[in-house]
């Protein structure tokens, strides 16, 4: 038995426009259309949306992973896992560099321009916000929260 877009959205913790967006981006398969024009989604779509939202990945990455799982493509899943591990390592380095820069700024040791130089130096010249997809060499920025910025106290 299927669920309507509103039931799917409610159970997955998103709104209906997110479901429609996921359809357009092919993260979700097209729903079954009834003769009265109503769309019904599979129960598995609830898990797909929850899964995707919890990962904090780009939609293209979520779609690819869902496809790999659906096809049972273990080799590609393993490659994807390694790419995620590498991204996590880069992000960890970047977090450590941010902590160092924040401490230095609080102590009045560096200014804004120097902070960017230091972040770049401490992450080995590759900002951790850029993860490279080895397949086509395209940079794929990770999904990160957009925190409200506060200036360091002087």
N, C-alpha and C positions, 0 to 999 in steps of 0.2 A: 504494500500500500504506500502511496506517495504522500508527500506533504506539500502544502502551498508555499509560495515564496515567503509569506509572512510567518508561517510556522517554522520554516527553515531558518529564517533570519532570527526569530526569537530563540529557538533552540540552540543556534550556533553563537548567539551573543553579538550579532551584527545587525545592520539595518538592511532593508530590501534593496536599496541602491547599491550596497556592497555586493549583494548576490548578483544583481544585474551586471555589475562591473566584472565580477569573476567570470560570468558567462561570456562577456565580450572578449575577455583576455584568455579564454579557453582554460581557465583553472577548473571550472565546473563544466560538465557535459551539458548539452542542451536538454532542457526538461521535456517530459512527455506532455504534449499538448492535447487536452481533451476537446471533444466536439463543441463544448460551450466556450472555448477559448482560454479556459483556465490552464495554467501550467502546473504540473506535478513533478516534484523532485524526488529522487530516490532517498531512502533513509541514509544510505552511505554518503550522500552529499553533506549531511550534517557533520559527519566525522571529517570529511575533506576540508570543510570550511574551518572547523575548530583546529584541525591539524595545521592548516596553513597559517591561521592567525597566531597560533602559539609559537611558530618557528621564527618569526621576525625575519623572514627572507623576502627577497624580491619576488613578485608574482611569477615572473618567468622561471625562477628557480623552483618555486612551489609547483608550478605546472609540470616542469620537467621531472621533478621527483615523483609526483603523483603518477605520471606516465610510466616512469621506470618501475614503480611498485606494481602498477596495473599490468605491465608486461612481464613482471617477474625478472627483470634485467638486473641480476645481482652484481655483475661486473661494473655496470654504470653506477649502481648505488654505491659500490665500494669506492669508485673514483670520486663521486660526489662527496662521500664522507671524508675522504682525505682532503678535498678542497675546503670543506667546512672546518676541519681541524687546523689547516694552515691559516685560514681566516681568523680562527679563535686565537692562535698564537700571535698573529699580527695585532689583533685587537688588545691582547694582554700586554704586549710591548708598548702599544700606544697608550694604554691606561697608566702604565708605570711612568711613561714619559710625561703624561699630563699631570700626574701627581707631583713629579719632580719640578715641573714648570710652575705649578700652582704654589708649591712651597717657596720656590725662588722668588716668585712675584710677591708673595706675602712678606717675605724678608726684605723686599726692596732691592734684590740683587739683579733683576733683569726687567727690561721694559717690553712692551708689546712686540716690537719687531724682533728682538732677541728671542722672545718666547717661541715664535714660529721657527726661527733657525734652530733652536734647541730641540723642538719637537721633531723636526726633520732629521737632525743629527742623531737623536736618540732612537729613532725608528729606522735607522740604517738607510736614510734617504728615500724610503718608500713610506708615505703616510699610510698608517694602518687602515684608514678609511677606504683605501683602494685594494680590492681583491681582484686578481687577474684570473679570468677564465682561460685556462690553458687551451681550450678548443679553438678559439678564434682570436685570442689576445685582447679581447675587449675588456675594459675595466668595468667591474660591476660593483657599485658602492653598496655596502651592507645597509640593511635597514637599521637605523639607530634612532633613538628618541630625540626629539628636538627640545632640549632642556631650556628653561628660561635662563638667560644669561645674567649673571650678576658680576659687577666689577669687583675686583679685589680691593679690600680696604687698605688705604695707604697709611 
